[in-house]
Amino acid sequence: MNSTPNNIHPEFDRQITRESKEKLLGQKGLVIWLYGISGSGKSTIANAAEKVLHKQGRMTTILDGDNLRTGINKNLGFSDDDRRENIRRTAHIARIFAQQGVLTFVSVITPRHELRDMARDIIGDDYYEIFVNASYQTCEQRDVKGLYAKAAVGEIKNFTGKDSAFEQPVSPDLTIETETQSVEDSVSALLEAIRVKTSD
């Protein structure tokens, strides 16, 4: 059933094509969706990879979960419904960037299968799923944002991995093990995956 109101008329045929924009940029658009629990290294890897690509003259952007929650997703909490809406909005924004030929990094926890499936459905073939893996214990020791300490004393509710479950992925496009891989090795693996994906 079409839920689009009858006074809304999307228009795409008069706009500059994706192919023309990608030709201008000299690259193919892609959404690199990095997910994992807080402190696993998603943002660190995305930021480091973007710097390398920028030096190579590639057009990139990063949609970081915390950044988005200070703006377009500011009104959302961490209930199941709010997490779903957070991912839905983020996926649509990422899709728009990819369609302009931009290499788009998304760094969000995305704790459940259904959320990853929704992001893939929205983004389509441009979706490249990367699981950034580290144990709760390791991330708790890192605690780069002080969130684990707050969660331990009950100051943060619905904390992923503690009060709210994180579902391990079945078949991500790439897994980065940050407990055993350095940032440099993780970025190298990511950049090689992007190179292969965008050269298809």
N, C-alpha and C positions, 0 to 999 in steps of 0.2 A: 504494500500500500504506500502510495506517495504521500509523504507528510509535508511536502513543500507547499506553503500557502499559495493560493492562486494569483496573488498580486506580486509574487516574486518571479522574476524572469532572468535566470542566469545567462550571461552572455560571454562566449569564449571565441566565437568564430571570427570576430573582427580584431582580436588581440594578436600581437606578435607571437609567432609560434615558439614553442619550446626549442625546437631544432635551431631556429635563428639565434636564440639567446645562448644556447650552448655553443654554437659556432663562434659567436662574439667572444665568449669567455674561453674558448678552447678547451672545454671540459664537459663531462656529463654530470648532471645532478644526481645526488644520492643522499639518502638518509642513513646515517650510521647511528643506530640506536643502542647506546650502551646502558646496561642495567645491572643491578646488583645491590646489595644492602649498603647502608650508609657507611662510608669509610673504606669501601672496597677498592676505590681508586678510579672511579668513572670520570670524574671531573679532571683529575690530575692527568689522566691519559688523553682525554679530549683536548685539554689545553696545550699539552706538549705536542700532540699530533698536528693541531691547527697551526702552531708556530712553524713547524717544518713545512707544511703545505703553503703557508703564507710566503715563506722565503722562496718557494718554488714558483710563486706567481699564481697560485690557485685561489679562487674565490671561495671563502668558507664562512660559516657562522656556527655558533654554539647556542643551543637551547638548553640551558641548565635548569634543573628542577627548582633549586632554591631561588634563582633569579626570577623565574617565571612566577613563583609564589609571592614575589614582591610587586608584581604588576598584574598581568592578565588573569592569573590564577590566585590573586590575593584573597578572594572571597571564599576560597576552598579550604576545608580542614582535611582530616585524615580518616574520615569514615569511609566505608566501602563505596558509597555513592560519590563522595567527593574525590576519592582516588580515581574512580572511573571517569569522572568529568575532567579531572586534571589531565589524564592520559588522552582523552578524546580531543580536548583543545590543543594540546601539545602536538598530537599527531597531525591535525589539520594544518597547523602552522608549518610544521616540518614539510608536509607535502607541498605546500605553496612554494617554499624556498627551493625544494628539489626541482620543481617544475620550471623554475627560473634558471636552472643550471648550477645551482649552488650546492657545494658539498656541505651537508648539514649534520652536525654532531648533536645528538640528543643525549643528555645525561640525566636520567631519572630512574628511581628505584624499580618501578614496574614490577611489583612483587608477585603477581598472579598470572597464570597461563591465559586467562580470559582477557586480561589487559594487553598482553603482548599480541594475542590474536586480533584484538580490536585495532591496535596500532598497525599491524600488518595489513588488515583489511582496508583501513583508511588510506594508507600510503601506497599499497600495491607493490609493484615490482621494484620500486625504489627503496624498499625497506631492507636494511641489512642489519641483522640482529647479533649483537655481541654481548655475551655474558661475562661480566667482570667478577671473577669469583675469589672470595676470601671468606674464611670462617667468621662466625660471630665473635669468637674469642679473639681472633687476630684484630678484627676491626675495633673491638672493645679496648684492646691494648693501644691501638693507634689513637682512637678517639680524638681525631683532629679538630672536631667542632665542639667537643665536650658534651655531646648528646648522650653517649652511653652512660656517663656518670649521672646525668639527669634522669635517664630512664631507670637506672638502678634504684633510685630513691623515689620513684613514682612521679617525678615532675613532668614527664612526657608520657602521654597516653597513646595507645595504638602504635607503639614503636615497633617497626618492622624487625622481625627476628626474635622479639621478646613477647609482646602482647599480640602482635599482628603477624601472621605467618608469611614467610617468603617461600614460594613454591619453586623448587629447583627445575630448571628448564630440561626439556627432553632432547631437543635438537637445534640449538642455536647455530647460526652460521659460523660463529667463531667463539671460542672460549679463551679468555685471558686469565691465567692463574697468577694473581698478584702476590700470593704468598711465596711463590718460587721464582717469579720473573721480575727482573728489574723494570723500572719505568722505561728505560731505553729499549729493552727487549720487547716490552709490551707494545710500545709505540711502533717499533719496526714491524712486528707482526700485524698490527692494525693497518699500517700504511701499505704493506704488501697486499693485504686483503682488499683494500680500496683500489689499488692499482689493477688487480686482477678483475675485480667487479666492474670497474668503469672502462675496461678495455674490451669488454665483451662485444 
